[in-house]
Amino acid sequence: MANNRLSESVLNELITHWEAHGRDAIDRTCKENPGAYMRAVLSLVPRDFALTAEKDETPQCTEIRFVD
């Protein structure tokens, strides 16, 4: 039971820290270490996904759809 309380406590602290500093950390990492930023982003993307690009009135618009 002590392990569960410790795990819960650590997760609560991480959540609190993330809520306070998460966006700043993402922005800073993107600017200072874009390679690490991309590795982190790509680690969250499923290995099997479909990418479709559709041209519309706004040429910078790209739609990404994930498939199961």
mmJSON file of the N, C-alpha and C atoms, coordinates in Angstrom:
{"data_MODEL":{"atom_site":{
"group_PDB":["ATOM","ATOM","ATOM","ATOM","ATOM","ATOM","ATOM","ATOM","ATOM","ATOM","ATOM","ATOM","ATOM","ATOM","ATOM","ATOM","ATOM","ATOM","ATOM","ATOM","ATOM","ATOM","ATOM","ATOM","ATOM","ATOM","ATOM","ATOM","ATOM","ATOM","ATOM","ATOM","ATOM","ATOM","ATOM","ATOM","ATOM","ATOM","ATOM","ATOM","ATOM","ATOM","ATOM","ATOM","ATOM","ATOM","ATOM","ATOM","ATOM","ATOM","ATOM","ATOM","ATOM","ATOM","ATOM","ATOM","ATOM","ATOM","ATOM","ATOM","ATOM","ATOM","ATOM","ATOM","ATOM","ATOM","ATOM","ATOM","ATOM","ATOM","ATOM","ATOM","ATOM","ATOM","ATOM","ATOM","ATOM","ATOM","ATOM","ATOM","ATOM","ATOM","ATOM","ATOM","ATOM","ATOM","ATOM","ATOM","ATOM","ATOM","ATOM","ATOM","ATOM","ATOM","ATOM","ATOM","ATOM","ATOM","ATOM","ATOM","ATOM","ATOM","ATOM","ATOM","ATOM","ATOM","ATOM","ATOM","ATOM","ATOM","ATOM","ATOM","ATOM","ATOM","ATOM","ATOM","ATOM","ATOM","ATOM","ATOM","ATOM","ATOM","ATOM","ATOM","ATOM","ATOM","ATOM","ATOM","ATOM","ATOM","ATOM","ATOM","ATOM","ATOM","ATOM","ATOM","ATOM","ATOM","ATOM","ATOM","ATOM","ATOM","ATOM","ATOM","ATOM","ATOM","ATOM","ATOM","ATOM","ATOM","ATOM","ATOM","ATOM","ATOM","ATOM","ATOM","ATOM","ATOM","ATOM","ATOM","ATOM","ATOM","ATOM","ATOM","ATOM","ATOM","ATOM","ATOM","ATOM","ATOM","ATOM","ATOM","ATOM","ATOM","ATOM","ATOM","ATOM","ATOM","ATOM","ATOM","ATOM","ATOM","ATOM","ATOM","ATOM","ATOM","ATOM","ATOM","ATOM","ATOM","ATOM","ATOM","ATOM","ATOM","ATOM","ATOM","ATOM","ATOM","ATOM","ATOM","ATOM","ATOM","ATOM","ATOM"],
"id":[1,2,3,4,5,6,7,8,9,10,11,12,13,14,15,16,17,18,19,20,21,22,23,24,25,26,27,28,29,30,31,32,33,34,35,36,37,38,39,40,41,42,43,44,45,46,47,48,49,50,51,52,53,54,55,56,57,58,59,60,61,62,63,64,65,66,67,68,69,70,71,72,73,74,75,76,77,78,79,80,81,82,83,84,85,86,87,88,89,90,91,92,93,94,95,96,97,98,99,100,101,102,103,104,105,106,107,108,109,110,111,112,113,114,115,116,117,118,119,120,121,122,123,124,125,126,127,128,129,130,131,132,133,134,135,136,137,138,139,140,141,142,143,144,145,146,147,148,149,150,151,152,153,154,155,156,157,158,159,160,161,162,163,164,165,166,167,168,169,170,171,172,173,174,175,176,177,178,179,180,181,182,183,184,185,186,187,188,189,190,191,192,193,194,195,196,197,198,199,200,201,202,203,204],
"type_symbol":["N","C","C","N","C","C","N","C","C","N","C","C","N","C","C","N","C","C","N","C","C","N","C","C","N","C","C","N","C","C","N","C","C","N","C","C","N","C","C","N","C","C","N","C","C","N","C","C","N","C","C","N","C","C","N","C","C","N","C","C","N","C","C","N","C","C","N","C","C","N","C","C","N","C","C","N","C","C","N","C","C","N","C","C","N","C","C","N","C","C","N","C","C","N","C","C","N","C","C","N","C","C","N","C","C","N","C","C","N","C","C","N","C","C","N","C","C","N","C","C","N","C","C","N","C","C","N","C","C","N","C","C","N","C","C","N","C","C","N","C","C","N","C","C","N","C","C","N","C","C","N","C","C","N","C","C","N","C","C","N","C","C","N","C","C","N","C","C","N","C","C","N","C","C","N","C","C","N","C","C","N","C","C","N","C","C","N","C","C","N","C","C","N","C","C","N","C","C","N","C","C","N","C","C"],
"label_atom_id":["N","CA","C","N","CA","C","N","CA","C","N","CA","C","N","CA","C","N","CA","C","N","CA","C","N","CA","C","N","CA","C","N","CA","C","N","CA","C","N","CA","C","N","CA","C","N","CA","C","N","CA","C","N","CA","C","N","CA","C","N","CA","C","N","CA","C","N","CA","C","N","CA","C","N","CA","C","N","CA","C","N","CA","C","N","CA","C","N","CA","C","N","CA","C","N","CA","C","N","CA","C","N","CA","C","N","CA","C","N","CA","C","N","CA","C","N","CA","C","N","CA","C","N","CA","C","N","CA","C","N","CA","C","N","CA","C","N","CA","C","N","CA","C","N","CA","C","N","CA","C","N","CA","C","N","CA","C","N","CA","C","N","CA","C","N","CA","C","N","CA","C","N","CA","C","N","CA","C","N","CA","C","N","CA","C","N","CA","C","N","CA","C","N","CA","C","N","CA","C","N","CA","C","N","CA","C","N","CA","C","N","CA","C","N","CA","C","N","CA","C","N","CA","C","N","CA","C","N","CA","C","N","CA","C","N","CA","C"],
"label_alt_id":[null,null,null,null,null,null,null,null,null,null,null,null,null,null,null,null,null,null,null,null,null,null,null,null,null,null,null,null,null,null,null,null,null,null,null,null,null,null,null,null,null,null,null,null,null,null,null,null,null,null,null,null,null,null,null,null,null,null,null,null,null,null,null,null,null,null,null,null,null,null,null,null,null,null,null,null,null,null,null,null,null,null,null,null,null,null,null,null,null,null,null,null,null,null,null,null,null,null,null,null,null,null,null,null,null,null,null,null,null,null,null,null,null,null,null,null,null,null,null,null,null,null,null,null,null,null,null,null,null,null,null,null,null,null,null,null,null,null,null,null,null,null,null,null,null,null,null,null,null,null,null,null,null,null,null,null,null,null,null,null,null,null,null,null,null,null,null,null,null,null,null,null,null,null,null,null,null,null,null,null,null,null,null,null,null,null,null,null,null,null,null,null,null,null,null,null,null,null,null,null,null,null,null,null],
"label_comp_id":["MET","MET","MET","ALA","ALA","ALA","ASN","ASN","ASN","ASN","ASN","ASN","ARG","ARG","ARG","LEU","LEU","LEU","SER","SER","SER","GLU","GLU","GLU","SER","SER","SER","VAL","VAL","VAL","LEU","LEU","LEU","ASN","ASN","ASN","GLU","GLU","GLU","LEU","LEU","LEU","ILE","ILE","ILE","THR","THR","THR","HIS","HIS","HIS","TRP","TRP","TRP","GLU","GLU","GLU","ALA","ALA","ALA","HIS","HIS","HIS","GLY","GLY","GLY","ARG","ARG","ARG","ASP","ASP","ASP","ALA","ALA","ALA","ILE","ILE","ILE","ASP","ASP","ASP","ARG","ARG","ARG","THR","THR","THR","CYS","CYS","CYS","LYS","LYS","LYS","GLU","GLU","GLU","ASN","ASN","ASN","PRO","PRO","PRO","GLY","GLY","GLY","ALA","ALA","ALA","TYR","TYR","TYR","MET","MET","MET","ARG","ARG","ARG","ALA","ALA","ALA","VAL","VAL","VAL","LEU","LEU","LEU","SER","SER","SER","LEU","LEU","LEU","VAL","VAL","VAL","PRO","PRO","PRO","ARG","ARG","ARG","ASP","ASP","ASP","PHE","PHE","PHE","ALA","ALA","ALA","LEU","LEU","LEU","THR","THR","THR","ALA","ALA","ALA","GLU","GLU","GLU","LYS","LYS","LYS","ASP","ASP","ASP","GLU","GLU","GLU","THR","THR","THR","PRO","PRO","PRO","GLN","GLN","GLN","CYS","CYS","CYS","THR","THR","THR","GLU","GLU","GLU","ILE","ILE","ILE","ARG","ARG","ARG","PHE","PHE","PHE","VAL","VAL","VAL","ASP","ASP","ASP"],
"label_asym_id":["A","A","A","A","A","A","A","A","A","A","A","A","A","A","A","A","A","A","A","A","A","A","A","A","A","A","A","A","A","A","A","A","A","A","A","A","A","A","A","A","A","A","A","A","A","A","A","A","A","A","A","A","A","A","A","A","A","A","A","A","A","A","A","A","A","A","A","A","A","A","A","A","A","A","A","A","A","A","A","A","A","A","A","A","A","A","A","A","A","A","A","A","A","A","A","A","A","A","A","A","A","A","A","A","A","A","A","A","A","A","A","A","A","A","A","A","A","A","A","A","A","A","A","A","A","A","A","A","A","A","A","A","A","A","A","A","A","A","A","A","A","A","A","A","A","A","A","A","A","A","A","A","A","A","A","A","A","A","A","A","A","A","A","A","A","A","A","A","A","A","A","A","A","A","A","A","A","A","A","A","A","A","A","A","A","A","A","A","A","A","A","A","A","A","A","A","A","A","A","A","A","A","A","A"],
"label_entity_id":["1","1","1","1","1","1","1","1","1","1","1","1","1","1","1","1","1","1","1","1","1","1","1","1","1","1","1","1","1","1","1","1","1","1","1","1","1","1","1","1","1","1","1","1","1","1","1","1","1","1","1","1","1","1","1","1","1","1","1","1","1","1","1","1","1","1","1","1","1","1","1","1","1","1","1","1","1","1","1","1","1","1","1","1","1","1","1","1","1","1","1","1","1","1","1","1","1","1","1","1","1","1","1","1","1","1","1","1","1","1","1","1","1","1","1","1","1","1","1","1","1","1","1","1","1","1","1","1","1","1","1","1","1","1","1","1","1","1","1","1","1","1","1","1","1","1","1","1","1","1","1","1","1","1","1","1","1","1","1","1","1","1","1","1","1","1","1","1","1","1","1","1","1","1","1","1","1","1","1","1","1","1","1","1","1","1","1","1","1","1","1","1","1","1","1","1","1","1","1","1","1","1","1","1"],
"label_seq_id":[1,1,1,2,2,2,3,3,3,4,4,4,5,5,5,6,6,6,7,7,7,8,8,8,9,9,9,10,10,10,11,11,11,12,12,12,13,13,13,14,14,14,15,15,15,16,16,16,17,17,17,18,18,18,19,19,19,20,20,20,21,21,21,22,22,22,23,23,23,24,24,24,25,25,25,26,26,26,27,27,27,28,28,28,29,29,29,30,30,30,31,31,31,32,32,32,33,33,33,34,34,34,35,35,35,36,36,36,37,37,37,38,38,38,39,39,39,40,40,40,41,41,41,42,42,42,43,43,43,44,44,44,45,45,45,46,46,46,47,47,47,48,48,48,49,49,49,50,50,50,51,51,51,52,52,52,53,53,53,54,54,54,55,55,55,56,56,56,57,57,57,58,58,58,59,59,59,60,60,60,61,61,61,62,62,62,63,63,63,64,64,64,65,65,65,66,66,66,67,67,67,68,68,68],
"pdbx_PDB_ins_code":[null,null,null,null,null,null,null,null,null,null,null,null,null,null,null,null,null,null,null,null,null,null,null,null,null,null,null,null,null,null,null,null,null,null,null,null,null,null,null,null,null,null,null,null,null,null,null,null,null,null,null,null,null,null,null,null,null,null,null,null,null,null,null,null,null,null,null,null,null,null,null,null,null,null,null,null,null,null,null,null,null,null,null,null,null,null,null,null,null,null,null,null,null,null,null,null,null,null,null,null,null,null,null,null,null,null,null,null,null,null,null,null,null,null,null,null,null,null,null,null,null,null,null,null,null,null,null,null,null,null,null,null,null,null,null,null,null,null,null,null,null,null,null,null,null,null,null,null,null,null,null,null,null,null,null,null,null,null,null,null,null,null,null,null,null,null,null,null,null,null,null,null,null,null,null,null,null,null,null,null,null,null,null,null,null,null,null,null,null,null,null,null,null,null,null,null,null,null,null,null,null,null,null,null],
"Cartn_x":[0.809,0.0,0.848,2.02,2.899,3.352,3.611,4.012,2.92,1.671,0.554,0.444,0.614,0.54,1.682,2.89,4.037,3.81,3.354,3.076,2.034,0.98,-0.075,0.463,1.29,1.87,2.778,3.62,4.525,3.727,2.707,1.883,1.165,0.671,0.01,0.989,2.22,3.237,3.586,3.706,3.989,2.865,1.632,0.485,0.49,0.739,0.795,1.904,3.075,4.201,3.879,3.293,2.943,1.95,0.934,-0.063,0.558,1.587,2.233,3.271,3.968,5.124,5.115,4.106,4.094,4.213,3.372,3.387,4.716,5.241,6.532,7.646,7.587,8.608,8.535,7.326,7.16,7.705,7.337,7.811,9.336,9.908,11.357,12.077,11.571,12.191,12.111,10.972,10.808,11.837,12.077,13.016,14.469,14.774,16.168,16.675,15.776,16.196,15.111,14.986,13.895,13.963,15.145,15.255,14.586,14.837,14.195,12.692,12.292,10.872,10.199,10.804,10.214,10.212,11.271,11.284,10.132,9.906,8.811,7.465,7.277,6.004,5.787,6.807,6.658,6.499,7.002,6.82,5.354,4.576,3.151,2.269,2.827,2.063,2.077,0.92,0.893,1.765,2.358,3.225,2.456,1.238,0.421,-0.599,-0.375,-1.324,-1.348,-2.437,-2.575,-2.508,-1.801,-1.692,-2.279,-3.238,-3.805,-3.679,-3.339,-3.251,-4.264,-5.11,-6.127,-5.958,-5.953,-5.796,-7.16,-7.196,-8.424,-8.058,-8.936,-8.681,-7.44,-7.103,-5.924,-4.831,-3.845,-2.832,-2.026,-1.963,-1.189,-1.968,-3.19,-4.036,-3.725,-3.381,-3.161,-4.003,-4.709,-5.529,-4.827,-4.725,-4.108,-5.177,-5.342,-6.307,-5.586,-5.867,-5.296,-6.305,-5.821,-6.694,-6.323,-7.312,-7.056,-6.586],
"Cartn_y":[-1.204,0.0,1.263,1.194,2.368,2.752,1.725,2.004,2.741,2.343,3.015,4.469,4.718,6.102,6.926,6.328,7.047,7.34,6.348,6.548,7.628,7.589,8.591,9.982,10.069,11.347,11.905,11.049,11.478,11.94,11.181,11.569,12.892,13.09,14.362,15.525,15.335,16.385,16.662,15.613,15.796,16.55,16.21,16.893,18.367,18.653,20.04,20.799,20.184,20.822,21.038,20.031,20.14,21.276,21.352,22.41,23.795,23.919,25.216,25.54,24.52,24.784,24.061,23.262,22.416,23.171,24.167,24.907,25.631,26.235,26.922,25.934,24.746,23.732,23.285,23.118,22.726,23.821,25.069,26.178,26.291,26.189,26.312,25.165,23.943,22.799,22.927,23.38,23.563,24.55,25.633,26.656,26.251,25.663,25.391,24.034,23.07,21.73,21.091,21.561,21.065,19.561,18.974,17.522,16.766,17.19,16.553,16.778,17.973,18.283,17.323,17.149,16.261,14.808,14.362,12.988,12.785,13.777,13.669,13.628,14.511,14.55,13.234,12.789,11.563,10.327,10.36,9.218,9.061,10.133,10.08,9.676,9.691,9.347,7.829,7.23,5.785,5.425,4.242,3.814,3.676,3.195,3.034,4.158,5.091,6.168,6.573,7.192,7.666,9.18,9.732,11.179,11.558,12.459,12.956,14.469,15.001,16.454,16.865,17.784,18.259,19.754,20.185,21.602,22.281,23.415,24.201,25.673,26.56,27.994,28.469,27.784,28.166,27.137,27.474,26.502,25.934,26.613,26.098,25.071,24.772,23.838,22.4,21.574,20.148,19.369,18.394,17.572,16.254,15.865,14.575,13.714,12.513,11.573,10.311,9.868,8.622,7.506,6.377,5.238,4.095,3.297,2.116,0.949],
"Cartn_z":[0.0,0.0,0.0,0.613,0.657,-0.752,-1.596,-2.971,-3.722,-3.512,-4.173,-3.73,-2.43,-1.935,-2.494,-2.559,-3.113,-4.588,-5.334,-6.759,-6.963,-6.182,-6.305,-5.966,-4.937,-4.543,-5.635,-6.203,-7.277,-8.483,-8.874,-10.019,-9.767,-8.559,-8.239,-8.337,-7.876,-7.985,-9.446,-10.257,-11.679,-12.38,-12.048,-12.647,-12.266,-11.0,-10.542,-11.259,-11.376,-12.056,-13.529,-14.176,-15.598,-15.82,-14.961,-15.11,-14.975,-14.151,-13.94,-15.009,-15.54,-16.391,-17.742,-18.0,-19.197,-20.503,-20.71,-21.979,-22.164,-21.094,-21.191,-21.544,-20.946,-21.234,-22.69,-23.204,-24.604,-25.516,-25.267,-26.095,-26.059,-24.868,-24.717,-25.432,-25.283,-25.94,-27.45,-27.959,-29.401,-29.949,-29.233,-29.688,-29.487,-28.316,-27.956,-28.431,-28.569,-28.961,-29.831,-31.077,-31.927,-32.175,-32.156,-32.34,-31.205,-29.983,-28.825,-28.857,-29.283,-29.404,-30.387,-31.556,-32.568,-32.103,-31.434,-30.901,-29.927,-29.051,-28.091,-28.791,-29.763,-30.495,-31.236,-31.95,-32.74,-31.869,-30.646,-29.748,-29.348,-29.5,-29.157,-30.324,-31.53,-32.727,-32.909,-33.147,-33.396,-34.595,-34.561,-35.664,-36.971,-36.899,-38.098,-38.161,-39.06,-39.233,-40.7,-41.084,-42.457,-42.445,-43.386,-43.526,-44.866,-44.821,-46.063,-46.068,-47.19,-47.339,-48.389,-48.019,-48.93,-49.109,-50.357,-50.653,-50.577,-49.913,-49.875,-50.026,-49.586,-49.765,-49.015,-47.923,-47.143,-47.383,-48.206,-48.602,-47.439,-46.297,-45.187,-44.36,-44.747,-44.008,-44.416,-43.46,-43.693,-42.683,-43.16,-42.29,-42.059,-40.799,-40.452,-39.806,-40.318,-39.762,-39.334,-38.124,-37.617,-37.859,-38.274,-38.537,-37.625,-37.306,-36.457,-37.27],
"occupancy":[1.0,1.0,1.0,1.0,1.0,1.0,1.0,1.0,1.0,1.0,1.0,1.0,1.0,1.0,1.0,1.0,1.0,1.0,1.0,1.0,1.0,1.0,1.0,1.0,1.0,1.0,1.0,1.0,1.0,1.0,1.0,1.0,1.0,1.0,1.0,1.0,1.0,1.0,1.0,1.0,1.0,1.0,1.0,1.0,1.0,1.0,1.0,1.0,1.0,1.0,1.0,1.0,1.0,1.0,1.0,1.0,1.0,1.0,1.0,1.0,1.0,1.0,1.0,1.0,1.0,1.0,1.0,1.0,1.0,1.0,1.0,1.0,1.0,1.0,1.0,1.0,1.0,1.0,1.0,1.0,1.0,1.0,1.0,1.0,1.0,1.0,1.0,1.0,1.0,1.0,1.0,1.0,1.0,1.0,1.0,1.0,1.0,1.0,1.0,1.0,1.0,1.0,1.0,1.0,1.0,1.0,1.0,1.0,1.0,1.0,1.0,1.0,1.0,1.0,1.0,1.0,1.0,1.0,1.0,1.0,1.0,1.0,1.0,1.0,1.0,1.0,1.0,1.0,1.0,1.0,1.0,1.0,1.0,1.0,1.0,1.0,1.0,1.0,1.0,1.0,1.0,1.0,1.0,1.0,1.0,1.0,1.0,1.0,1.0,1.0,1.0,1.0,1.0,1.0,1.0,1.0,1.0,1.0,1.0,1.0,1.0,1.0,1.0,1.0,1.0,1.0,1.0,1.0,1.0,1.0,1.0,1.0,1.0,1.0,1.0,1.0,1.0,1.0,1.0,1.0,1.0,1.0,1.0,1.0,1.0,1.0,1.0,1.0,1.0,1.0,1.0,1.0,1.0,1.0,1.0,1.0,1.0,1.0,1.0,1.0,1.0,1.0,1.0,1.0],
"B_iso_or_equiv":[0.0,0.0,0.0,0.0,0.0,0.0,0.0,0.0,0.0,0.0,0.0,0.0,0.0,0.0,0.0,0.0,0.0,0.0,0.0,0.0,0.0,0.0,0.0,0.0,0.0,0.0,0.0,0.0,0.0,0.0,0.0,0.0,0.0,0.0,0.0,0.0,0.0,0.0,0.0,0.0,0.0,0.0,0.0,0.0,0.0,0.0,0.0,0.0,0.0,0.0,0.0,0.0,0.0,0.0,0.0,0.0,0.0,0.0,0.0,0.0,0.0,0.0,0.0,0.0,0.0,0.0,0.0,0.0,0.0,0.0,0.0,0.0,0.0,0.0,0.0,0.0,0.0,0.0,0.0,0.0,0.0,0.0,0.0,0.0,0.0,0.0,0.0,0.0,0.0,0.0,0.0,0.0,0.0,0.0,0.0,0.0,0.0,0.0,0.0,0.0,0.0,0.0,0.0,0.0,0.0,0.0,0.0,0.0,0.0,0.0,0.0,0.0,0.0,0.0,0.0,0.0,0.0,0.0,0.0,0.0,0.0,0.0,0.0,0.0,0.0,0.0,0.0,0.0,0.0,0.0,0.0,0.0,0.0,0.0,0.0,0.0,0.0,0.0,0.0,0.0,0.0,0.0,0.0,0.0,0.0,0.0,0.0,0.0,0.0,0.0,0.0,0.0,0.0,0.0,0.0,0.0,0.0,0.0,0.0,0.0,0.0,0.0,0.0,0.0,0.0,0.0,0.0,0.0,0.0,0.0,0.0,0.0,0.0,0.0,0.0,0.0,0.0,0.0,0.0,0.0,0.0,0.0,0.0,0.0,0.0,0.0,0.0,0.0,0.0,0.0,0.0,0.0,0.0,0.0,0.0,0.0,0.0,0.0,0.0,0.0,0.0,0.0,0.0,0.0],
"pdbx_formal_charge":[null,null,null,null,null,null,null,null,null,null,null,null,null,null,null,null,null,null,null,null,null,null,null,null,null,null,null,null,null,null,null,null,null,null,null,null,null,null,null,null,null,null,null,null,null,null,null,null,null,null,null,null,null,null,null,null,null,null,null,null,null,null,null,null,null,null,null,null,null,null,null,null,null,null,null,null,null,null,null,null,null,null,null,null,null,null,null,null,null,null,null,null,null,null,null,null,null,null,null,null,null,null,null,null,null,null,null,null,null,null,null,null,null,null,null,null,null,null,null,null,null,null,null,null,null,null,null,null,null,null,null,null,null,null,null,null,null,null,null,null,null,null,null,null,null,null,null,null,null,null,null,null,null,null,null,null,null,null,null,null,null,null,null,null,null,null,null,null,null,null,null,null,null,null,null,null,null,null,null,null,null,null,null,null,null,null,null,null,null,null,null,null,null,null,null,null,null,null,null,null,null,null,null,null],
"auth_seq_id":[1,1,1,2,2,2,3,3,3,4,4,4,5,5,5,6,6,6,7,7,7,8,8,8,9,9,9,10,10,10,11,11,11,12,12,12,13,13,13,14,14,14,15,15,15,16,16,16,17,17,17,18,18,18,19,19,19,20,20,20,21,21,21,22,22,22,23,23,23,24,24,24,25,25,25,26,26,26,27,27,27,28,28,28,29,29,29,30,30,30,31,31,31,32,32,32,33,33,33,34,34,34,35,35,35,36,36,36,37,37,37,38,38,38,39,39,39,40,40,40,41,41,41,42,42,42,43,43,43,44,44,44,45,45,45,46,46,46,47,47,47,48,48,48,49,49,49,50,50,50,51,51,51,52,52,52,53,53,53,54,54,54,55,55,55,56,56,56,57,57,57,58,58,58,59,59,59,60,60,60,61,61,61,62,62,62,63,63,63,64,64,64,65,65,65,66,66,66,67,67,67,68,68,68],
"auth_comp_id":["MET","MET","MET","ALA","ALA","ALA","ASN","ASN","ASN","ASN","ASN","ASN","ARG","ARG","ARG","LEU","LEU","LEU","SER","SER","SER","GLU","GLU","GLU","SER","SER","SER","VAL","VAL","VAL","LEU","LEU","LEU","ASN","ASN","ASN","GLU","GLU","GLU","LEU","LEU","LEU","ILE","ILE","ILE","THR","THR","THR","HIS","HIS","HIS","TRP","TRP","TRP","GLU","GLU","GLU","ALA","ALA","ALA","HIS","HIS","HIS","GLY","GLY","GLY","ARG","ARG","ARG","ASP","ASP","ASP","ALA","ALA","ALA","ILE","ILE","ILE","ASP","ASP","ASP","ARG","ARG","ARG","THR","THR","THR","CYS","CYS","CYS","LYS","LYS","LYS","GLU","GLU","GLU","ASN","ASN","ASN","PRO","PRO","PRO","GLY","GLY","GLY","ALA","ALA","ALA","TYR","TYR","TYR","MET","MET","MET","ARG","ARG","ARG","ALA","ALA","ALA","VAL","VAL","VAL","LEU","LEU","LEU","SER","SER","SER","LEU","LEU","LEU","VAL","VAL","VAL","PRO","PRO","PRO","ARG","ARG","ARG","ASP","ASP","ASP","PHE","PHE","PHE","ALA","ALA","ALA","LEU","LEU","LEU","THR","THR","THR","ALA","ALA","ALA","GLU","GLU","GLU","LYS","LYS","LYS","ASP","ASP","ASP","GLU","GLU","GLU","THR","THR","THR","PRO","PRO","PRO","GLN","GLN","GLN","CYS","CYS","CYS","THR","THR","THR","GLU","GLU","GLU","ILE","ILE","ILE","ARG","ARG","ARG","PHE","PHE","PHE","VAL","VAL","VAL","ASP","ASP","ASP"],
"auth_asym_id":["A","A","A","A","A","A","A","A","A","A","A","A","A","A","A","A","A","A","A","A","A","A","A","A","A","A","A","A","A","A","A","A","A","A","A","A","A","A","A","A","A","A","A","A","A","A","A","A","A","A","A","A","A","A","A","A","A","A","A","A","A","A","A","A","A","A","A","A","A","A","A","A","A","A","A","A","A","A","A","A","A","A","A","A","A","A","A","A","A","A","A","A","A","A","A","A","A","A","A","A","A","A","A","A","A","A","A","A","A","A","A","A","A","A","A","A","A","A","A","A","A","A","A","A","A","A","A","A","A","A","A","A","A","A","A","A","A","A","A","A","A","A","A","A","A","A","A","A","A","A","A","A","A","A","A","A","A","A","A","A","A","A","A","A","A","A","A","A","A","A","A","A","A","A","A","A","A","A","A","A","A","A","A","A","A","A","A","A","A","A","A","A","A","A","A","A","A","A","A","A","A","A","A","A"],
"auth_atom_id":["N","CA","C","N","CA","C","N","CA","C","N","CA","C","N","CA","C","N","CA","C","N","CA","C","N","CA","C","N","CA","C","N","CA","C","N","CA","C","N","CA","C","N","CA","C","N","CA","C","N","CA","C","N","CA","C","N","CA","C","N","CA","C","N","CA","C","N","CA","C","N","CA","C","N","CA","C","N","CA","C","N","CA","C","N","CA","C","N","CA","C","N","CA","C","N","CA","C","N","CA","C","N","CA","C","N","CA","C","N","CA","C","N","CA","C","N","CA","C","N","CA","C","N","CA","C","N","CA","C","N","CA","C","N","CA","C","N","CA","C","N","CA","C","N","CA","C","N","CA","C","N","CA","C","N","CA","C","N","CA","C","N","CA","C","N","CA","C","N","CA","C","N","CA","C","N","CA","C","N","CA","C","N","CA","C","N","CA","C","N","CA","C","N","CA","C","N","CA","C","N","CA","C","N","CA","C","N","CA","C","N","CA","C","N","CA","C","N","CA","C","N","CA","C","N","CA","C","N","CA","C","N","CA","C","N","CA","C"],
"pdbx_PDB_model_num":[1,1,1,1,1,1,1,1,1,1,1,1,1,1,1,1,1,1,1,1,1,1,1,1,1,1,1,1,1,1,1,1,1,1,1,1,1,1,1,1,1,1,1,1,1,1,1,1,1,1,1,1,1,1,1,1,1,1,1,1,1,1,1,1,1,1,1,1,1,1,1,1,1,1,1,1,1,1,1,1,1,1,1,1,1,1,1,1,1,1,1,1,1,1,1,1,1,1,1,1,1,1,1,1,1,1,1,1,1,1,1,1,1,1,1,1,1,1,1,1,1,1,1,1,1,1,1,1,1,1,1,1,1,1,1,1,1,1,1,1,1,1,1,1,1,1,1,1,1,1,1,1,1,1,1,1,1,1,1,1,1,1,1,1,1,1,1,1,1,1,1,1,1,1,1,1,1,1,1,1,1,1,1,1,1,1,1,1,1,1,1,1,1,1,1,1,1,1,1,1,1,1,1,1]
}}}
